[in-house]
Amino acid sequence: MKRIYIAGKYSAPDVFSVFENMRRGMKMAVKVRQLGYAPFCPWMDFMYFFINTGEQFTLENCYEYSIEWLKVSNGILFLPDWQESHGALEEWRIANKSNIPVFFTLADLESYDF
């Protein structure tokens, strides 16, 4: 099963926009899974803050482990407006540097011959 990292906006100026970004990312992860891939969904990171067992968990921790997932992914799928995200811009740079296939639509992902 091919591992697909999903990238896009997370942060936003207000909580409702953050929730909308999370919803879009999670919804895309479901679609990617339904196509038979193993998605990595950074928007699920919020759970670490709710189930924290006492260790310090920071935003930097999220970035570090997400990038480790990106490095072992078979491809990266960007959501619309990804260019507005500092994190997604960095993920794009890493994917290109690491020769990880980049996709901007589900159709592009589906038609790629891994």
N, C-alpha and C positions, 0 to 999 in steps of 0.2 A: 504494500500500500504506500503510495507516494505521500510525503509530508508537505503540506502547503501552509505557509505562514501568511496570515492575513494582516494587512497593514492599512492604517487610516487614522483619521482624527479620533482622539480620545478627549483631550482637554477642551474646555470651552468657557466662555465668559460667565455662564450661569449653569446651575445644576440641571435644569431641564434640558439644556443643550448637551450637557455631558451624558445624561441618560439617553438622549436620542442617538448620540454617537455610539454609545454602548449597544443600544438596540440594533442599530444598523450592522455593527461588527458581528454581534452574536447571530443575527439573522443570516448574514453571509456565511458564517462558520457552519451553520446548519445546512445551507445549500451545498457548500463544498463537501460536507460529509455525505449528503445524499447522493452526490456524484461518485462516491466511492473513494474519496481521499481522506487523509487524516489531517484535519485542520489544527493549526495552533491559533488560538483566539486570545490576544492580549487583553481584551475587554473583560475576561474572566478574572483578571488579577484582583478585582475588588474583593473577592472572597478571602484572600489572604489577610486582609485587614479585619474581617469579621471573625475569622477563626484563629487569629493570632494566639499562640500558646505562650506568650511571654517574651519571645525573642524580638529584637528590634527589626522591623520590616519597613524599608524605606522605598521611596520612588526610585532611587538609584538601584536598589535590589531588583526591582521590577525590570528596569532597563537591562541590567546585567544578565539576568536569566533569560529574558526575551531574546536578546542577541545570541545567546548560546543556542536557542531553538532555531533561530534564523540560520545560523551557520550549518546546521544539519538538515535543513529543509531542502526539498527537491524543487521548490518553486515558491514565489511570493506573489500574492494577489493583492493589488492595491484597490481600495475603495475610491469612489469619486471624491474629489476635493482633498486627496491625500497630500497635495503640495502645500496645504495650509498647516500641516503638522510637522513640527520640528523633529519629532521622533520618526515619523514616516520618511522624511527626507534623509535622515541618517540610515534608516533601513534600506532605502533605495541605493544609497552610496555603498553600503556593505554588500548588498546583493550583487551589484554590478562589479565591484572589486573581486568578489568571490565566484563570479560566473554562475550565479544562481538565476535560473530563468525567471523573468519578470512578466506578469500578466496584469492587464487592466480590466478585463471582462471575463465572465465565466465561460463565454464562447471561446475566447483565446485559450483558456486553461484546458477546456475539453478537447480542443483540436490539436493540442501539443502532443508530440510523440516522444514520451519519456524514454 
